[in-house]
C-alpha cells in the first residue's frame, strides 16, 4: 500500500478496499504495512496526544468498517499508532505512552495488539525519540494456526521476538514494515527473512509499504519465506498490489503460558466459542503466488526517483512541475524523471540563456522538451542580469552568482503564477562540495537528484535511453547532453573541471567521507591522493550551511544529506591527516 501521513480516513478506506478484494478471493488473513493507519513516519506528530488519540480511535472504527464491508471473517493485521496509557508521565516529562502498534482486526473488533519491541534509532529512524518499546509477544489462534505478530525492526535484530516465536510454537510470523529503500537493500532483505524464518521455525510473512513520504521511498518487495528458506511469494518492487499465497501451516500445539525467552506471551483466539472455521488446508485457494524477477540496480534507482517525485508532487497537491532546462545532463535527467512520474505534458521546461550560454545549450534544451513532450519556453535573462550587476557594480563570482539567482527568481515567479512545483536539478556531488548557488540553482520544492552522485546521473541517462530503444521508443535524453563536458556556463569557456576533480574520483571520495564516515587517513589508505582528500573534505565541511537550505529529495544511498546526516553548521573540527 501507498499511504499518506496524516490521512487517517483515506488510509483506512484503502485498507477496507483491499480487504474487500482479499475476502472476495477467499483469503483468511490480510496483512498491510507498518503504521498504515497514520502513514509512516509521522515524526513529531507522535508527540501530540490528539494525534495518538485519533489514530487509536480510527483503528477501532476501522475494525467495525471491515465487518460492515462484509470482511468480518477476514483477519486483518494493520499498523497504527497507539497510546496504552495516555495519562502516564514519562521520565522525560512527556505525557502518554506512544506505541508503534499492530492490530489484528476480526469480527468487527480490534481483537489483539502487538507493540514493536525493537525501536531503531539510527540513520533515518528516530523511534527511540517517539515510542515506548513493547515487552510482550502476541499470538492469535486463527483457523487452528498460531499466528504471531511483529513489526519491522524486530526482524533486523538477532534474537528477540523471532526466537520467542519458536518457543511459543507459532505456525506463522507476520512482520509488517515501513522499510525505506536504498540501493541493493532488496539483496539484503531475502537472506535476513530467511534467517528469521529459520530462527522462528515457521514461515515468515513480510509485507512492506510501497510509496514515498518526503525524502523516503518505500519499494514494497514483500515476501513469504518458509522455515527452510524456500520463497513462497515475492512481490515486485515499486508496485502496489494485493498478492495471495496458500500456506500449509502447522496446527497449533498445546498452549504455552507465562514468559518465553524473557518475554511475556499474550494469547488470543479468533475462532469464537464454537471452535471457529476449520484449519487451513493446502492449496485451499489454488492461487499461483507471484515470484517477481529482480530488477537491475539502475532500474531500481530510476523507479525510486520516479516514485519519490510523483508521490511528493501528488500528495502535496501539485499536478505540474517547472524545471530550468539548460541543455546539460542534470536538468535533462530530472526532466525525464518528471515526465515518467507525471506525464510529459505536465512538465514545463524553461530555458534561461544568459550572455555566456552556448548555442548547443539552447538547442539541446529545446530538443529535450520535444522528446519528452514537455511545454517549453525560452526566457532570456541577460538583460535582467545586466541591470542587477550594473546597479551593484558586481564582478567575479558575485557576478556569476547573479545569473543563477535571476534564474531562480524566474522559476519561483512562474511557480507562483501558475502553481507549478519547482524541481531543483542539483546532484549529490555538487551538493556535497557546495558547487551550487544558494537562492539560485538551489531553489525549488523538491530535488530528485539530491542523493544521486554525478557519475550515477550519467549512468541513469544511458540506462533510460537504452530502455527506450529496447521498447522501440524515442530516447528521452539528447545524446549531446550526455557526452558534452559539464559546465555551469557562468563565464566564458567555463567547465566543471576548472574547479572540481574528475567526477568519478570525486564521487569515490564523497562516498567514503559522507556515506561511510571515513577519516582522511582511511581514505588515503584506500588509495586516494592525500591533497585531494584534504581539499574535498574541507569543501564538504564548509558547505553544510547550504545543504540545510536545500529542498528535500529521495534517499537512495546508504547515507543521504538531510535525515541521514546531521552535522553542526558552526563547527571548527576539521579532518587532518595523522601528524598534522
N, C-alpha and C positions, 0 to 999 in steps of 0.2 A: 504494500500500500504506500501511496504518496500522501502524507498528511501535512497539515499546516499548523504551526504553533499557534495556540490560542483559539483556533476554530473548533471548539468542542462540539458544537452541533453538526457542523459539516463533516468532521472526522467520524462522529458516531453514525451519521447517515450512511457513510461509506462502509462502515463495519456491518451495518444491517443489510446493505445491498449485497455485500459479499456473502453474508450468512445465508440470505435467501437463495443465492445461487448455489452455495455449498449444500444446503439442505435439499434442494431440488435434485441434486446429483447423488443423494443418498449418504452424504458424509455423516460420521458420528462426532467428529472433533474438528474444529476450525481454530487455527492459531493466527493471530495478527500481531504486528510488531510491538516493540517496547514503547510505552507511552503513546500508543496510538490515539487515545482519547484527547490528550493535551497537545500532541506534537512533541518532537524531540530535536534538540534540547531546549527546554523552556527557560533556562538560565535563571535570572533573578526573579522571574515570575513565581518561582517556587517559594520565595520568601514572603509572598503575600498570602495571608490567611484566606482572603476572599477567593483567590485562585485555587488554592488547595481545596477549599470547601466546594467550589463549583465543580472541580474535577470529580471529587468523591460522589457528589450528588448526581452528576451527569452519568457516571458509570452505573449507579443504581438504576437510573431511568433507562439506560441502555439495555440492561438485563430484561426489564419489562417490555421494551420495544422489540427486542428479539422474539419474545414469546408472542407478542401481538402480531408480529410479521409471519407467524407460523413456524418459528425456529425454536420452539420451546424444548424439543427433544435433542437439539444440537448443542453440544458443549462448546462454548466459545471462550478461548483464552485471549485476553486483551490486556494490554499495558495501560496503566493510568497513574496519576499522582494521588496518593492517599495521605491522610494525616490521622494516625491512630490515637492521638491524644492532643487535640487542639489546644487544651489549656495548660499543657506541660511547659515549664520554663527550663530551657536548656542552660548549660553552664556558660555558654557564650552570651546569654541574655535574651536569646530569641525565644519566641513562644511557639509551641507546637512541635510535633514530631513528623516532619515530612518523610514520606516513603516513596521510593521508586517501586511500584507495585505491579503485580499481575493478578488479575481476577479471572476465575473460571465461572462463567455465567451459564446457568441451565435452569430450565423450567421457570423462567421469569424472575429469577433471583440471582444475586451475587452469592454463589454457593461457597466459594473458597478464595482466599487471598494468599499471596506469597510476597514477601518483601525482599528485594535484592540484597544479597549477602555481601558481595564484594563491590565496593564503590571505587571506580577508577579516579585517580587524581593526578593524571599525567597528560602530556600532550594537549589535546583539545578538551579534555574532560576535567570538570571541577566538581564531581559528585560528592566528594567529602565536604565541600562547602555547603551543599544543599541538603543532603539526605542523612537520615539515621539508618544504619545498616540493620538488616533483618537477622534474627537469630533462630528461626525455626524453618523446618523443611516441610513443605506442603505436598501431600499425596491425596489424590482424588480417585476413588474407585469408579470406573466408568466402563460399562459393558464387561464387567468381570476382570478388567485390567487396572492395575495401579499406575496412575499417570502422575508423574512428579513435575513440578513447575520450577523453572529457573529463569534468570534474566541476564542476558548479555555477558557482562564481565565475570559472572560466575563460571562461564565457560573458559575464560582466559587464564584463570588461576588454578594451579595444581591443587589437588585435594578438594576440600570444601564440599559443596552440595552434590557433586557427581560421585564422590566416594560414599556419601551418605545414601545416595540413590541405590547403590548396590546393597548396602547393609539393610536398607528398608525394603528391599525386594521389589523395586519399581520395575514395571514392564515397559515403560516408555518415559523418557525425559523430554519435556517441551522446553525449548530455550528461545525466548523472544528477544529480538535485538533491535538496537539503533546503532549499527556498526558502520562508521563513516568509511568511505572509500579512500584508499591511497594506492599508489602503483604497486601491483603484484600482491595485494592483500588477499585476493582470491586464491592465490597459490598457498597462502598460509592457513586459510580457514579450513580447508578439507582435512589436512593432517591433524589439525587441532581437534576438529569434531570427531575424527576417528579415534584419537587418544581418549577423549572424554567418553565416547561410546564404550570403549574397552574398559575404562575405569568404572563406568556405571553398570556394565554387564548387560546392557539393553540398548535398543535403538534410541537415537537422539534426533529429535525434530528441531531443526534450526531455521527460524524464519526471520528475515531482515527487512528493514524499511527500504523502499525504493523511491528516491526523490531527492530534493535538495532543500536545505534550510540555511539561508545566508551563505556562509563560507563552506558549509559541509555538504558533501554529496553522498548519498546512500545508494549503493549499487545492487541491492537485493542479494542475488547469489544464494538463495535459500536452498536447503538440502535436508535429506533424511539419510542417516547413516546407521547401519546395523552394528551390533556389538563386535562382529568380526571385521569391521571396516568396509564392508560392502556398501556401495552407494545405491540407495533405493530410489532416490529422486534428486535431481539438481536442476534448479530453475535458472533461467538466463539472467545475465546482469542487465541492469538499467531498464527492465521491462516490468511494469505492474502486471499482476495476474493472480488468478486462483488456480492452484495446482493440486491435484489429488493423487494419493498413493494408497494402495492397500498394504497393510502390515499384518502379518500373522504373529501376534504378540503373546507372550507367556501369560497364562492366567494368574491372578493374584493368589498368593500363598497366605498362610496364617498372618494375622495382624502382628505388627511389631509396635510395641508401645514404649513410651518414655524417650530417653535420649539415645541417639545413634551417632557414633563418632563425634560426640560432644555437641550435637545439635538436636534440639527438640523436634520431634516429628509430629506434625498435626495432620490427622487423617479425616477425610470427608468421603461421603458416598453420594454419587449422582444417580443411584439406582432405585431410590424410593423404597418404601416398606415392602413391596412385593418382589423385590429382588431385581427389578429393572429389566432391561432388554437382554436378550441372550448375548453371550460373548461374541466378539468379532471373529468371524471365520476367515480363512484365507480366500483371497480373490473375491471378497464379498461384492465389490463394485465392478470387477472386471475392467478396471481402468489401466491404461498404459501411462505410467508417470513420465514426465519429461526428463531427458538427460541432456542438458544443454551442452553444446560444444564450447570449449573455452575460446575466447576471442583474443586477438593479438594485443600486445602491450600498447601499441599506438592507437588501435581502435578503442581500447578500453579508456585511454586518456581522452580521446576525442569525444566519446559518448559522455564521459563525465563532465567535460566542459560544456557540451551542448545542453545536457540536463540541468547543470547548475545555472546556466544562463537563462534557460526557459523558465525554470521554477522561480528564480529571483524576479524576473520581469513579471510573469503572470501573477504570482502570489502578492506582488506589491502593486498590482493594478495597471501595469504598462502593457500595451499591445504593440508598441513600436519602439525602435531604438534609433539613435543617431550616432554616427561614427565619423571621425576625421579620417578619411582615407587618403593616404599620402602617396600611394604607389609602392610603398615599402612592404616588407614581409609581415610585420606585426599587424598592421591595420588590415591587410588582406586576409590573414588567418582569423582575426576577430570578426570581420565581416562574414566570412564563410561559416564560422560557428553560429553567428546570429541568424544567418539565413537558414541553416539547418534547424535551429531552435524555434524560430518564429515564422519562417517563410520569407523569401527574398523581398516580397512586396511590402513587408513590414520593416525593412531595413532602409534607412535614409543615410546615404553616403554624402559627405561634404568634402570637397577638395578646396583647400585654402592656400593657394600658391602665394609665395612672397617673392621678393626680388631675387632670391637665391634658389628658387625651385627650378629643377631641371625640366626640360620638355618631356622626358620619358616618365617623370613622376606624374605629370598631369595625364598623359595618355594611358599609363598603367592603371591609374585610379579609375578613369572612365571605363577602361576595359574590364576591370574587376566588377564594377557595378553592373555592367551589361551582362556579364557571365552569371551572376547570382540573381539577376532580376531585381536589383535594388533601385530605389529612387535616387537620382544623382543630381547634384548641383555644384557649381563652382562659385566660390565666394573669394575673390582676390582680397588679400589683406595688406598688400604693400602700402597702400595709401594710409590705412589706419596705423600701421607700424611707423611710417614716416612722421605722422602727426604726433604720435606718442614720444618717439625718440627725439624729435625736434623740440618739443615742448620742455623736455627734461634734460636735453643735451647728454644722452646716454651713449656710451661706447663699450666695445669689448663684449664680455659675457653679459653685461647688463642689457646691451642692445640685442644680443642673440635671444635672451630670455623674453624680451618683449614680444617677439614673433610668436613664441609658444603661448604666451599669456593672452595675446589678442585672439589666437585660435581657440583657446579655452573659453574665453568670454563669448566668442561667437557661437560655440556649441551650446553653452548654457543658455544663451539668448534664444536659440532655436528650440531648445528643450522647454523653456518657459512658455514660448509662444504656442508650441504645438503639442506639448505633453509627451515628448519622446524621452525615453531613458537614455542618458549619455553613457556609452561604453568606452572606458579608457582602454588604450591599446598597449600599455607598457607590459614588459615581461619581467620575470623574476631576476634575471641577470642585471637589467637596468635598475630595477628597484633595489637590489642588493647594494650596488655601488653608488647609488644616488644619481644615476645618469638619466634624470628626468627633471622637468621644470615644475616646481610646486606652483599651483594655480594656473598651470599651462597645460602640458600634455598629461599631467596627473589628475586633471579634473574628471569627474564622472560619477555615476551612481553605482557602477559595477565594473569590474576589471577581469574579464575572462582569462587573461594570461598571467595574472598576478603570481601564480605559483608555477609557471612554466618557464624553464630556462630557455635562453635564446636558441641554443643548439637544438633543443626539442621542438621549438617553433618551426624550424626548417624541416625537421623530420615529419612533423604533423602535416605541413603543407604538401610535401611529396606524397605522404600516405593518402591524404584526401584526394589529391589529383589522380593517383593510381586507382583508388576505389571508383572514382567517376569513370575512368577509362574502362575498367573491367565491366561496369554496368552499361557501357555504351552511351554515357552522358558526357557533356562537355566539362572539361576541367574547370573548377570554380576559381582557381588562383592562377593569375598570369605567370608564365614561366619567367618572365623578366623580373618580376617581384621576388622570385626565389633566388635567382642566380646573381643579381647585381649586388655589389658591396653595400652594406647598410650605412646609411647616413642620415643625420638629423636635418641636413641642408639648412643650417642656420648661418653659414658663412661660405664664401666661395671655396669649392673643392673639398669641403669637409667630409671626413669619413669617421665612423666609429673607432676604427683602428688608430686614429690620431690620439685618442685618449685612453683606449682600453686595449688589453691584450686580446689575442685571438679568443673568440668566444668558447671554443672547445676547452682551452686551457683555463679560462676564467670560470667556466661553469664547474669544472672539476674542483677548483679551489673553493668556490661558494658551497658546493655540496658538502665538502669536508668541514668548512668553518661554520656554516649555518646549520645544515641538516644534522651533522654528526657531532657538533660542538668540539671539534679538534682544535688544539692549540697550534702555534706556529711550528714548534719543534716536530710535532706529529705530522704536520703537512709536509715539512721538508723531508722527513724520514720516508714519506711516501713517494718522494722523487720530485717535488715541486721546487722551483727556484726560490731561494731564501728572500731575495729582494722583492720578487713579485708577490710572494705570500705576505710579507710585511706591508707592502703597499696596498694590496687588496683588502687585508684585514683592517687597515686604517680607514679605507673608503667605506667599508661596510659599517664600521662602528660610527663613523661621522654622519651617516645617512639615516640614523634611527628616527630623527625628528620628522623627516619626510615620510617615512613609512607609516607613522602614526596618523598621517593625514590622507593616506591613500585609500581609495574605495575598497570595499570587500571584493573578494574573488574566490573561486572554487579551489579548495585544497585538493592537490593530487599527490604531493610528495610526503616524505617522512616527516618533514617539519616545514610548515608554511609560515610566512610572515603573518602576524596577527594573533589569532587564538593560540597558535602553537608556540610562538617565540616572543617572550616578553622581557625586554631589556630596558634599563633606565635610559632616558634621553640625556640627562645631566650625569655624565659618567666619565671619570678620569682614568679608569682602568684601561690599559692598552696591552694587548698581547705582544710580547717581545721574545725573540729567540733566547735560549739559555745563555747566560754570560753577560747579557746587556744590563 
